Amino acid sequence: MEAESGTEDGMEELETVRAEFLQSLPGDINRARNAYRRMAQAAALKMDAKSFAVHQTACKAGLSHLEGLIKLLRWASGPEAAENDKAKSPAMEEAQIRKLIAEARGALAGVEG
């Protein structure tokens, strides 16, 4: 009986963590995205190859951070959200990727122009 109580307590704690993540992660993702945009736009200020390479590495780290936050949000959203993600068609995913690429190109064009 004691083991069942421990399992129930663990599940309650897990649900508490999920609820906290659901509340805070959208804002965290938005802040990280805005920081990434500012960092990516600073590319025009990096003229030499070494500085540009360091900048690109920092941008990649920023994208990895965003990806991690998004994965946490998916986990916190629960199994139903994961099933909805699996149900998305490849065409929908491709459209989302195209949109992200267009936004990135637009940000870079604004910096270069």
N, C-alpha and C positions, 0 to 999 in steps of 0.2 A: 504494500500500500504506500509505503514511503517513497518508493521509486516513482510511482505514478504522480505523487505530489510534486516531486522534483521536476518531472517532465512537464507537468502543467505550469509550474512556475517558470520554467525555461521558455515555454511557448508564450506565456504572458509577457515575459521580458522581450522576446523577439517581436511580438506585436507592438509593444511600446516603442521599440527601436524603429520599426517600420513606420509607425505613425509620426514619430519625430522626423524621420527622413522625408516623408511625404510633405511635411510642413515646411522644412527648411531647404530641401534640395532645389526646388524651382528657383528660388532667389539666388542660391549659390551658383546654379548653372548660368543664370542671367549675368551675374557679376563676372564669372569666369569668361563667358562669351564676350562681354564688353571689354574685359582686359585683353583678351586675345585680339579683338579688333584693333584696339589702340596699338598693341605691339606690332601687329601685321602692317598697320599703316605707317609705322616708323621705318619701314624698309627703305623708303626713299632717302632717308637720312644716312643710311649705311652705304658709303661709296666704295670702300676697298673690299676686296674679295674676302679677306679674313673676317672683317666685321660683319659682312653679309652672311657668311657661313655660320658664324656664332648666332646671329639673329635668326636664321632659318632653324637652327637647332632649338632655340628657345621657342619658336613658333610651334615646332613639332611637339615639344614638351607640353605646351599649352593645349594643343589639340588632344593629346593623350589624357591630360587632366580632365578636359571636358568629356571625353569618352568614358572615363571612369565614373564621373558624376552621373552621366546618363544611364550607365549600367546599374548603378546603385538605385537610381530612381525607378528603373524597370523592376528591380528586385523588390523594392519597397512597395510598388504598386500591386504586388501579389501575383499569384499564378494566373489569374484571369487576364491580366495585362500581358503576361508572357504569351498566352495562347493567342491573344489578339495580334501581337507582333508576328507570330508564326503564320497567322492567317493572311498577312499582307502579301499582295502579289509582287512578283519581281518587277513588274511594270511600275507599281507604286514606289518601290524602293529606288528604282532607276530615276524616276521623276524627282524624288527627294534629293538624290545625289546630284542630279543636273542643277537643281535649284541652289544647292550649297556651292557648287562650282561656279555658277553664275554670280552668286553673292561675293565669293572670294575674288573673282576676276574684276567685279565692279569696285571692290575695295582697293585692289591693286591699281586699277585704272585711275581711280581718284587720287592715289598717292603719286603715281607717275605723271599725271597731267598737271 
